[in-house]
Amino acid sequence: MIKLLLLILGFAVLIFGEVLKVYFIMPFPGSQEDEVIQWAYLIHTQIGWIRLVGALLLLYPLYGYLRQSPVWARATIAVVLGFYAVVFYMFNYRFLADKIFLQPENVGFLDASHSKVSGKQLALGITVGGESKAYPIEIIGYHHQVLDVVGGQQVMVTYCTVCRTGRVYSPTVDGQPETFRLVGMDHYNAMFEDATTGSWWRQVSGEAIAGPRKGTALAEIESAQMTINEWINLHPNTLVLQPDEKFAKAYDELKNYDEGTRKGRLERKDSVSWQDKSWVVGVQIGMNARAYDWIQLQQARVMNDSLNQTPIVVTLSADSLSHFVFNRVLAPDTLQLMYKDGKIVDEGGSVWSPAGRCTDGPRAGKTLTPIASYQEYWHSWRTFHPQSTRYIP
């Protein structure tokens, strides 16, 4: 009886160790709702010891059963050993995030006039040191991160399709360049592991949430999400990231992701406001955060608000995919913008573009100061900004 119990316990330790090491950090049913990241990190870092304990538990019963048991018992043990081998392979080589989503081998760019990427696609755009680049979401969404140099500065462009979060960071920690690999996810948000300490970093905030560097955060680089055409209008000399032909099939699987027409549990778009997969525009000023419903924005085109005592305006471009947020103070005035007869106008009759430039009227040539904003799923914004309020028109 003792041998049987040790045999069962040993196989349980081995099999469940391999499964739980991956289960807690991948989008399996029920794996992402609870606060289990510290347990997941403990299993991940101690898996060698867990395997050793399981193997030691098996030594005595295996020796006894293989010497004295009937053929059917030895065959059963062989089947269980084979099952463990399959589990070991699947959870160490097939289900790992960085084995599923590979890094690009060719990070190439073309200018706007020669780009092979449709201008209707959404992209993350950044400008550093006078150089502008656009990173199509249907490309970076598969890779989850793309390393590049912009304006002489190394950047880490990241995107999580399950949260619909795009962020750009400086991949430097304690003054030293760092490299990262996609390790899994936490609360459905992509998570990276640094090569130096093995710490885990959350994509949406750039913060280390487990490991020796817990509490450290990467410096965020200002970025904007909009269609490539809209970005080109604002930055005509921009370069556009081109597809790596090796991953054409993977990119095709994300086709129409940016329009929100994909189906499925993780990357769909809800058609009703304030559901898990509803789109929102998130804004944080100081300690105050607020979400603006995308459906309401599509209807209103312009939303005036005040957040943390800052008058702001949220606008939507004619393509209905590019959004902008600005401080609507134009000293000494605080503007009240409205959408009228297909145009954005202020109370003085000046006409404004959705991108914050006055194109006609008394204030022609003036520009509004942009404010950082993010378009993402409501479940993501409320999870990582629990203090956030909702904008109520």
C-alpha positions in Angstrom: 0.0 0.0 0.0 2.9 2.4 0.8 4.5 1.7 -2.5 1.2 2.4 -4.3 0.7 5.7 -2.4 4.3 6.8 -3.1 3.8 5.9 -6.8 0.6 7.9 -7.1 2.1 10.9 -5.1 5.3 10.9 -7.2 3.4 10.9 -10.5 1.0 13.6 -9.2 3.9 15.9 -8.2 5.6 15.5 -11.6 2.5 15.9 -13.7 0.8 18.7 -11.7 4.1 20.5 -11.4 4.5 20.7 -15.2 0.8 21.6 -15.7 0.6 24.3 -13.0 3.8 25.9 -14.2 2.1 26.9 -17.4 -1.6 26.9 -16.4 -1.4 29.9 -14.2 0.3 32.1 -16.8 -1.6 31.1 -19.9 -5.3 31.8 -20.9 -6.7 28.5 -19.8 -10.3 28.5 -18.4 -10.2 29.8 -14.9 -6.5 30.6 -14.8 -6.5 34.4 -15.1 -9.1 35.7 -12.6 -7.4 35.2 -9.3 -4.3 36.7 -7.7 -2.0 33.7 -8.2 1.1 35.3 -9.9 3.3 34.8 -6.8 2.4 31.1 -6.7 3.0 30.9 -10.4 6.4 32.4 -10.1 7.3 30.1 -7.2 6.4 27.0 -9.2 8.2 28.4 -12.3 11.5 29.1 -10.4 11.4 25.9 -8.3 10.3 23.5 -11.0 13.7 21.7 -10.8 13.2 20.9 -7.1 9.6 19.9 -7.8 10.8 17.4 -10.4 13.5 16.1 -8.1 11.0 15.5 -5.3 8.6 13.7 -7.7 11.5 11.5 -9.0 12.6 10.6 -5.5 9.1 9.6 -4.5 9.0 7.3 -7.5 12.4 5.6 -7.0 11.4 3.1 -4.3 7.9 2.0 -5.7 9.2 1.8 -9.3 12.1 -0.4 -8.2 9.7 -2.7 -6.4 7.0 -2.8 -9.0 9.3 -3.3 -12.0 11.0 -6.2 -10.2 8.1 -8.2 -8.8 4.8 -7.0 -10.4 2.9 -8.8 -13.1 3.1 -7.7 -16.7 -0.1 -5.7 -16.6 1.1 -3.6 -13.6 4.4 -2.9 -15.3 2.6 -2.0 -18.5 0.4 0.4 -16.6 3.4 2.1 -15.1 4.9 2.4 -18.6 1.8 4.1 -19.8 1.8 6.6 -17.0 5.5 7.3 -17.6 4.6 7.8 -21.3 1.8 10.2 -20.3 4.2 12.2 -18.2 6.6 12.4 -21.1 3.8 13.8 -23.3 2.8 16.3 -20.5 6.5 17.3 -20.1 6.9 17.9 -23.8 3.6 19.8 -24.3 4.0 22.1 -21.3 7.7 22.8 -21.9 7.9 23.1 -25.7 4.4 23.6 -27.1 2.3 25.6 -24.7 5.0 28.2 -23.7 4.2 31.7 -24.9 7.6 32.4 -26.5 7.3 29.1 -28.4 3.9 30.1 -29.8 4.6 33.8 -30.5 8.0 34.1 -32.1 10.2 37.2 -32.5 10.6 38.7 -36.0 13.8 37.8 -37.8 13.6 40.8 -40.1 12.6 44.2 -38.6 12.4 46.3 -41.8 10.8 49.6 -42.6 9.7 51.5 -45.7 8.6 55.1 -46.1 4.9 55.9 -46.5 4.9 56.0 -50.3 6.4 52.5 -50.6 4.8 50.7 -47.6 3.1 47.4 -48.3 0.8 47.8 -45.3 -2.6 49.2 -45.8 -3.0 52.7 -44.5 -6.4 51.7 -43.0 -4.7 49.5 -40.5 -4.2 50.7 -36.9 -0.6 51.3 -35.7 1.3 52.5 -32.7 3.2 55.6 -33.7 6.2 57.1 -31.9 8.5 60.0 -32.4 11.9 60.1 -30.8 14.7 62.5 -31.6 12.9 63.9 -34.6 12.4 60.4 -36.1 8.9 58.9 -36.5 7.9 55.3 -37.0 4.6 53.4 -37.2 4.2 49.8 -36.0 1.1 48.1 -37.4 -0.9 46.4 -34.7 -1.6 43.3 -36.8 2.2 42.8 -36.9 3.2 43.6 -33.4 0.1 42.0 -32.0 1.4 38.6 -33.0 5.0 39.2 -31.9 3.9 41.0 -28.7 7.2 42.9 -28.7 9.5 44.4 -31.3 12.9 45.8 -30.4 14.0 48.8 -32.5 16.1 52.0 -32.4 14.3 55.3 -33.0 16.1 58.6 -33.0 19.2 56.9 -31.6 17.3 55.4 -28.7 16.5 51.8 -28.2 12.8 51.1 -27.8 10.6 48.1 -26.9 7.3 48.3 -28.8 4.7 46.0 -27.1 1.1 45.0 -27.7 -1.3 42.6 -26.0 -4.2 41.5 -28.3 -6.2 40.0 -25.4 -6.2 43.4 -23.5 -5.9 45.5 -26.6 -3.0 47.4 -24.9 -0.2 49.0 -26.8 2.8 50.4 -24.9 6.3 51.5 -25.8 9.2 51.3 -23.2 12.8 52.0 -22.9 14.3 48.5 -22.3 16.8 49.7 -19.8 17.0 48.7 -16.2 19.3 50.2 -13.6 21.1 52.0 -16.5 21.8 48.8 -18.4 20.1 47.5 -21.5 17.9 44.5 -20.9 16.3 41.8 -23.1 13.0 40.2 -22.5 11.1 37.2 -23.6 7.3 36.6 -23.6 6.7 34.3 -20.7 2.9 34.3 -20.4 0.1 36.5 -19.0 -1.3 37.8 -15.8 -5.0 38.8 -15.7 -5.0 38.3 -19.4 -2.2 40.8 -19.9 1.0 39.8 -21.6 4.0 39.3 -19.3 7.7 39.4 -20.1 10.7 37.8 -18.3 14.0 39.7 -18.2 17.2 37.7 -19.1 19.2 39.0 -16.2 17.2 38.1 -13.1 14.2 36.2 -14.5 11.8 38.8 -13.1 8.3 39.0 -14.6 7.1 42.3 -16.1 3.5 43.3 -16.9 3.0 44.7 -20.4 0.3 47.2 -19.6 2.4 49.1 -17.0 6.0 48.1 -17.6 6.2 47.1 -13.9 8.0 44.0 -12.5 5.4 42.1 -10.5 7.4 39.1 -9.5 11.1 38.2 -8.9 14.1 40.1 -7.7 13.1 43.3 -9.5 9.6 43.4 -8.2 8.4 47.0 -8.0 10.8 48.3 -10.6 9.2 49.9 -13.7 10.4 50.6 -17.2 10.3 54.1 -18.5 7.4 54.6 -20.9 7.9 56.3 -24.2 5.0 58.4 -25.5 3.1 56.7 -28.2 -0.2 57.1 -30.1 -2.6 54.6 -31.6 -4.3 55.6 -34.9 -4.6 54.4 -38.5 -1.4 54.5 -40.6 -3.0 57.1 -42.9 -3.8 59.4 -39.9 -0.3 59.0 -38.6 1.2 59.8 -42.1 -0.9 62.9 -42.2 0.7 64.1 -39.0 4.1 62.7 -39.7 4.7 62.6 -43.5 8.3 61.5 -43.2 7.4 58.5 -41.0 8.7 55.0 -41.6 6.3 52.0 -41.4 7.2 48.6 -40.1 6.8 46.0 -42.8 5.7 42.3 -42.4 8.3 39.7 -41.9 7.4 37.2 -44.7 8.2 34.2 -42.5 5.2 35.0 -40.4 2.6 35.8 -43.1 0.2 33.1 -41.9 0.4 34.4 -38.3 -0.3 37.9 -39.4 -3.2 36.7 -41.5 -4.8 35.2 -38.4 -5.0 38.7 -36.9 -6.6 40.1 -40.0 -9.3 42.6 -39.2 -8.3 42.5 -35.5 -8.0 46.3 -35.4 -11.5 46.8 -36.8 -12.9 44.6 -34.0 -14.6 42.0 -36.3 -12.8 38.9 -34.9 -14.7 36.2 -33.1 -13.7 34.2 -30.1 -13.5 34.5 -26.3 -10.3 36.5 -26.1 -10.2 38.9 -29.0 -13.8 39.7 -29.9 -15.5 43.1 -29.6 -18.7 43.4 -27.5 -21.4 45.4 -29.2 -22.8 46.7 -25.9 -21.2 49.4 -23.8 -19.3 48.5 -20.6 -19.0 44.8 -21.2 -15.7 42.9 -20.8 -14.8 43.2 -24.5 -16.2 46.7 -25.0 -13.7 49.2 -26.3 -12.8 52.2 -24.2 -10.4 55.2 -24.3 -8.5 55.3 -21.0 -7.0 58.5 -19.6 -5.0 59.0 -16.4 -3.9 62.4 -15.0 -2.1 62.1 -11.7 -4.0 59.6 -9.6 -7.3 60.1 -11.4 -8.3 57.8 -14.2 -11.4 57.7 -16.4 -12.7 55.5 -19.2 -14.7 56.8 -22.2 -17.0 54.4 -23.9 -16.1 53.8 -27.6 -19.7 53.4 -28.7 -20.6 56.7 -27.1 -17.6 58.4 -28.7 -18.6 57.1 -32.2 -22.0 58.7 -31.7 -20.8 62.0 -30.2 -17.4 62.3 -32.0 -16.4 64.9 -29.4 -16.5 64.5 -25.5 -15.7 67.5 -23.3 -14.7 66.6 -19.7 -12.6 67.6 -16.7 -10.2 65.1 -15.1 -8.1 65.9 -12.0 -9.1 69.6 -12.5 -7.8 69.5 -16.1 -10.3 70.4 -18.9 -9.9 67.7 -21.6 -11.5 66.8 -24.9 -11.7 63.3 -26.5 -12.1 63.3 -30.3 -12.6 60.7 -33.0 -11.3 61.0 -36.5 -13.4 60.5 -39.6 -12.0 57.0 -40.0 -13.8 56.1 -36.7 -10.6 54.2 -35.6 -8.2 57.0 -34.6 -8.8 58.8 -31.3 -7.1 61.8 -29.7 -7.2 63.4 -26.2 -6.2 67.0 -25.6 -6.0 69.6 -22.9 -8.7 72.1 -24.1 -7.2 75.1 -22.4 -5.9 77.6 -24.9 -4.8 80.4 -22.6 -6.5 82.4 -21.5 -9.6 80.5 -22.7 -11.0 77.1 -21.9 -12.6 75.8 -25.1 -15.9 74.0 -25.4 -15.7 71.9 -28.6 -18.7 70.4 -30.3 -19.4 68.3 -33.4 -21.7 70.2 -35.7 -22.5 69.7 -39.4 -19.7 67.2 -39.8 -17.1 69.5 -38.2 -15.5 70.0 -34.8 -16.0 73.7 -33.9 -15.5 75.8 -30.7 -17.9 78.3 -29.3 -16.1 81.1 -31.2 -16.7 79.5 -34.6 -13.2 78.2 -35.2 -12.9 74.8 -36.9 -10.7 72.1 -35.5 -9.3 68.9 -36.8 -9.7 65.7 -34.6 -5.9 65.9 -34.2 -6.1 69.1 -32.3 -5.2 71.7 -34.9 -7.4 74.7 -35.7 -7.9 74.8 -39.5 -10.2 77.8 -39.9 -11.6 80.7 -37.9 -10.2 83.2 -35.4 -7.9 80.6 -33.8 -6.6 79.2 -37.1 -3.1 77.7 -36.7 -3.4 77.1 -33.0 -2.9 73.6 -31.6 -4.1 71.9 -28.4 -1.7 70.0 -26.1 -2.0 66.2 -26.4 -2.7 64.1 -23.3 -1.6 60.4 -23.2 -4.5 58.0 -23.8 -5.0 54.4 -24.6 -7.7 52.5 -26.4 -8.2 49.0 -24.8 -10.8 46.6 -23.6 -12.9 47.6 -20.6 -11.9 44.5 -18.6 -8.3 45.5 -19.0 -8.7 49.2 -18.1 -10.8 48.5 -15.0 -8.4 45.7 -13.8 -5.3 47.8 -14.0 -6.9 51.1 -13.1 -9.3 49.9 -10.3 -9.8 53.5 -9.2 -11.0 54.5 -12.6 -14.4 56.1 -13.1 -16.7 56.0 -16.2 -17.5 59.0 -18.2 -21.2 59.7 -18.1 -22.4 62.2 -20.8 
